[in-house]
Amino acid sequence: MLVSKTEMPLTKVKLIDSICRLGVGYHFEKEIDEVLQHIHKSYVENGEITLEDSLCSLAMLFRVFRQQGLHVSPNVFNKFKDKQGNFNENLSTDVEGMLSLYEASHMMVHEDDILEEALNFTSTHLESIASQSSPSLAAQIEYTLKQALHKNIPRLEARHYISIYEKDPTCDEVLLTFAKLDFNLLQSLHQKEFGNISKCGRSWTSLPNYLMQEIGSRNVALGFDCIF
């Protein structure tokens, strides 16, 4: 089983998020969909998330739901605003929460004003936090600010997240090992594909669709860096 039936919903979603960010979600698409559909049905009423938890957890839950195409309102973030309708300034001390909210804000659609406010709020504060943080935390913040999660090249995101996940004291060692093996296997496959294309003198337009998606026309250099 992907997750235990006894685990709390946010624990399940956190595991699913890690699985996807590690680049191995495609192995569990059916299971992920079933788990998220069940959680959405149990804890979302009329688009409103009914769970009570930290900013970090709720922002992650919101983002994962939207990434999966499930309807959910951003009104869950109103509880983190002050009486004047602005995001509480004391949230800036919660770096993980700010990073999670920043990533969630990129899930905005038309008229999601609160997510636009969240994007402006988190961007400003994270830039300030980065300038005063340790080199490792500053690097993580700067990477997040430069690479919107849903726009990043999947294999680059996987490689980056593997390096973060393996330092997490709560990481699942079996999942981490599986993700590394999967990444190396796909990297080897892509190297062979490029080698074959080079030998045959084929043009870029003849690349398989999955390779074209990997590198993208605006990220050729990054794509090669990931593959080689």
C-alpha positions in Angstrom: 0.0 0.0 0.0 1.1 3.6 -0.7 0.1 4.8 2.7 -1.4 3.2 5.9 -5.1 3.5 6.4 -4.4 4.6 10.0 -2.2 7.6 9.1 -3.5 11.1 9.6 -4.7 12.8 6.4 -1.9 15.5 6.4 0.7 12.8 7.0 -0.6 11.0 3.9 -0.5 14.1 1.8 3.0 15.0 3.0 4.2 11.5 1.9 2.4 11.9 -1.5 4.0 15.3 -2.0 7.4 13.8 -1.3 6.8 10.9 -3.7 5.8 13.4 -6.5 8.7 15.8 -5.8 11.1 12.9 -5.8 10.0 12.2 -9.3 8.5 8.7 -8.7 4.8 9.7 -8.6 4.2 8.2 -12.0 4.6 4.7 -10.4 1.7 5.3 -8.1 -0.8 7.5 -10.1 -3.8 5.3 -9.3 -3.1 5.0 -5.6 -2.3 8.8 -5.3 -5.6 9.7 -7.0 -7.6 7.4 -4.8 -6.0 8.7 -1.5 -6.4 12.3 -2.5 -10.0 11.8 -3.7 -10.8 10.2 -0.3 -9.2 13.0 1.7 -10.8 15.7 -0.4 -14.2 14.1 0.0 -13.7 13.8 3.8 -12.2 17.2 4.6 -13.4 19.6 1.9 -17.0 21.0 2.0 -18.2 23.3 -0.7 -14.6 23.9 -1.7 -13.5 24.9 1.8 -10.8 22.9 3.7 -12.2 22.0 7.1 -8.9 20.7 8.6 -7.2 22.9 11.2 -3.4 22.8 11.1 -0.2 24.9 10.6 0.3 27.3 7.6 2.9 24.9 6.2 0.6 21.9 6.3 -2.5 23.7 5.0 -0.6 25.4 2.2 0.9 22.1 1.1 -2.6 20.4 1.2 -4.1 23.2 -0.9 -1.3 23.0 -3.4 -1.4 19.2 -3.8 -5.2 19.3 -4.2 -4.9 21.9 -7.0 -2.1 20.1 -8.6 -4.3 17.0 -8.7 -7.1 19.0 -10.3 -9.3 18.9 -7.2 -11.5 22.0 -6.5 -10.5 23.8 -3.4 -10.9 27.4 -2.3 -8.0 29.6 -1.1 -10.2 31.0 1.7 -8.4 28.6 4.1 -5.6 31.3 4.2 -7.9 34.0 5.6 -7.3 32.6 9.1 -3.7 33.8 8.7 -4.7 37.4 8.2 -5.1 40.2 10.8 -8.1 42.4 11.4 -7.0 44.8 8.6 -7.2 41.9 6.1 -3.4 41.7 5.7 -1.3 38.6 6.3 0.0 38.5 9.8 3.6 39.9 10.0 4.5 37.3 12.6 4.2 34.6 9.9 7.6 35.8 8.6 9.2 33.9 11.5 7.8 30.6 10.1 10.2 30.0 7.2 8.8 26.6 6.3 5.3 28.0 6.4 6.3 30.9 4.2 8.0 28.7 1.6 4.9 26.4 1.6 2.6 29.4 1.1 4.8 30.8 -1.7 4.6 27.5 -3.6 0.8 27.4 -3.0 0.3 30.9 -4.3 1.5 29.8 -7.7 -1.7 27.7 -8.0 -3.7 30.8 -8.4 -6.4 31.0 -11.1 -8.5 33.9 -12.2 -9.8 36.2 -9.4 -7.8 34.3 -6.7 -6.9 37.7 -5.1 -5.8 36.1 -1.8 -3.2 34.0 -3.6 -1.9 37.1 -5.4 -1.6 38.8 -2.0 0.1 35.7 -0.6 2.6 35.7 -3.5 3.5 39.4 -2.9 3.7 38.9 0.9 5.9 35.7 0.8 8.2 37.0 -2.0 9.0 40.2 -0.1 9.6 38.5 3.2 11.5 35.5 1.8 13.9 37.7 0.0 14.6 39.5 3.3 14.9 36.3 5.3 17.4 34.9 2.7 19.7 37.8 3.2 19.9 37.1 6.9 20.0 33.3 6.9 22.6 30.6 7.0 24.1 29.8 3.5 22.1 26.5 3.3 18.8 28.1 4.2 19.5 31.1 2.0 20.2 28.7 -0.9 17.0 26.8 -0.4 14.9 30.1 -0.3 16.7 31.5 -3.4 16.1 28.2 -5.3 12.4 28.3 -4.4 12.0 31.9 -5.4 13.7 31.3 -8.8 12.0 28.0 -9.6 8.2 27.9 -9.2 7.5 24.3 -8.3 4.8 23.6 -10.9 6.9 25.2 -13.7 10.2 23.5 -13.0 11.6 20.7 -15.1 10.5 17.5 -13.3 13.9 15.8 -13.4 15.7 18.9 -12.1 13.1 19.2 -9.3 13.6 15.5 -8.5 17.4 15.9 -8.3 17.1 19.0 -6.2 14.5 17.5 -3.8 16.5 14.3 -3.3 19.3 16.3 -1.9 16.9 18.0 0.5 14.9 14.9 1.4 17.9 12.9 2.4 18.7 15.5 5.1 15.2 15.3 6.5 15.3 13.4 9.8 11.8 12.1 9.1 12.6 10.8 5.6 11.6 7.3 4.5 14.9 5.6 3.7 13.2 3.0 1.4 11.5 5.8 -0.6 14.7 7.8 -0.8 16.6 4.7 -2.1 13.9 4.0 -4.6 13.9 7.6 -5.8 17.7 7.6 -6.4 17.5 4.3 -8.3 14.7 5.6 -10.4 16.5 8.9 -11.1 19.7 7.1 -12.2 17.8 4.6 -14.4 15.9 7.4 -16.2 19.1 9.4 -16.5 20.8 6.4 -18.1 17.9 6.0 -20.5 18.0 9.6 -21.5 21.7 9.5 -22.1 21.2 6.5 -24.5 18.4 8.3 -26.3 20.6 11.4 -26.9 23.5 9.2 -27.9 21.3 7.4 -30.5 20.0 10.7 -31.8 23.5 12.1 -32.2 24.8 9.0 -34.0 21.9 9.0 -36.4 22.2 12.8 -37.0 18.5 13.3 -36.1 17.3 16.8 -35.5 15.9 18.2 -32.2 12.4 18.0 -33.7 12.7 14.2 -33.8 13.2 13.9 -30.0 10.7 11.7 -28.2 8.0 13.8 -26.5 9.2 13.0 -23.0 12.6 14.3 -23.8 11.3 17.5 -25.3 9.3 18.0 -22.1 12.3 17.3 -20.0 14.5 20.0 -21.5 12.1 22.5 -23.0 13.0 25.1 -25.5 13.9 27.7 -22.9 15.8 25.3 -20.6 18.1 23.3 -23.0 21.2 24.1 -20.9 19.5 23.0 -17.7 18.2 19.9 -19.4 21.6 18.8 -20.5 22.9 19.5 -17.0 20.3 17.2 -15.5 20.9 14.4 -18.1 24.7 14.5 -18.2 
